[in-house]
Amino acid sequence: MNLPKIRNEKGSTLIVAVMLLIILGVVVGSFAFWLAVQSRGLAHKKAISRAEYYGETGVQRALRYIQDNPSVQQALLTNNATNYHFLVGVDTGTVADVKIKVLQ
């Protein structure tokens, strides 16, 4: 039985190894980029949720302030005030600027 002669293929292993490393590098780089994009998206969603929470908290505190202070209610009703403006502190130290329009 005649076996085919083995040709000089020493460099082919190196080429295949380099190609596999390049493919692996592209896959890992793509995954890292995807993770960075996802992280930024989650940070943005967290900031939006926090802003909504602070806004709702400010409005609730303003309404509670009006409900708990009859003098404010009287001022709104007797002065025919249509706009009432004040600042409400939030637990985190943030101040919400609240404007309430009274409908008559």
matplotlib code that plots the C-alpha trace (Angstrom):
import matplotlib.pyplot as plt

x = [0.0, 1.3, 0.8, 0.6, 3.7, 3.3, 3.9, 5.5, 2.5, 4.2, 2.8, -0.8, -1.3, -0.2, -2.6, -5.5, -4.6, -4.4, -7.7, -9.4, -7.9, -9.3, -12.7, -12.7, -11.5, -14.4, -16.9, -15.6, -15.4, -19.0, -20.1, -18.3, -19.8, -23.3, -22.8, -21.7, -24.8, -27.1, -25.5, -26.1, -29.7, -30.3, -28.7, -31.0, -34.1, -33.0, -32.6, -36.0, -37.6, -35.9, -37.1, -40.7, -40.5, -39.2, -41.9, -44.7, -43.4, -43.3, -46.8, -48.1, -46.3, -47.8, -51.3, -50.7, -49.5, -52.6, -54.9, -53.2, -53.2, -56.7, -55.1, -53.6, -57.0, -58.7, -56.1, -56.6, -60.4, -60.8, -58.2, -59.5, -56.0, -55.7, -52.0, -50.1, -46.4, -44.0, -41.0, -41.3, -38.2, -37.8, -36.1, -33.0, -32.3, -33.7, -36.2, -39.2, -40.6, -44.4, -46.9, -50.5, -53.4, -56.6, -59.7, -62.8]
y = [0.0, 3.3, 6.2, 9.7, 11.7, 14.2, 17.6, 20.4, 21.8, 23.2, 26.7, 25.6, 24.9, 28.4, 29.9, 27.9, 28.9, 32.6, 32.4, 30.8, 33.5, 36.2, 34.7, 34.2, 37.8, 39.1, 37.0, 38.2, 41.8, 41.7, 40.3, 43.0, 45.7, 44.2, 44.1, 47.8, 48.8, 46.8, 48.4, 51.9, 51.0, 49.7, 52.8, 55.0, 53.1, 53.4, 57.1, 57.4, 55.3, 57.5, 60.7, 59.4, 58.4, 61.8, 63.6, 61.5, 61.9, 65.7, 65.8, 63.6, 65.7, 68.8, 67.4, 66.2, 69.6, 71.2, 68.7, 69.0, 72.8, 74.3, 77.8, 76.9, 75.5, 78.7, 80.9, 78.9, 79.3, 82.8, 84.6, 83.0, 81.6, 79.5, 78.7, 77.7, 77.3, 75.9, 73.7, 70.2, 68.4, 64.7, 62.3, 62.1, 65.8, 66.5, 69.4, 69.1, 72.4, 71.8, 74.0, 73.2, 74.7, 74.8, 74.1, 76.0]
z = [0.0, -1.0, 1.4, 0.1, 0.8, 3.6, 2.3, 4.3, 6.2, 9.2, 8.6, 8.1, 11.8, 12.6, 10.1, 11.4, 15.0, 14.1, 12.3, 15.3, 17.6, 15.3, 15.3, 19.1, 19.5, 17.3, 19.3, 22.7, 21.5, 20.2, 23.5, 25.5, 23.3, 23.8, 27.6, 27.6, 25.6, 27.9, 31.0, 29.6, 28.8, 32.3, 33.8, 31.7, 32.8, 36.4, 36.1, 34.5, 37.3, 39.9, 38.3, 38.1, 41.8, 42.8, 40.8, 42.2, 45.7, 45.3, 44.0, 46.8, 49.4, 48.0, 48.0, 51.6, 52.6, 51.2, 52.8, 56.2, 56.3, 56.3, 56.0, 52.7, 51.5, 52.7, 50.9, 47.7, 47.9, 49.3, 47.1, 43.9, 43.4, 40.4, 40.8, 43.9, 43.9, 46.5, 47.1, 48.6, 50.0, 49.2, 51.6, 49.5, 49.8, 46.4, 46.2, 44.0, 42.5, 42.6, 40.8, 41.4, 39.4, 41.2, 39.1, 40.1]

ax = plt.figure().add_subplot(projection="3d")
ax.plot(x, y, z, "-o")
ax.set_aspect("equal")
plt.show()
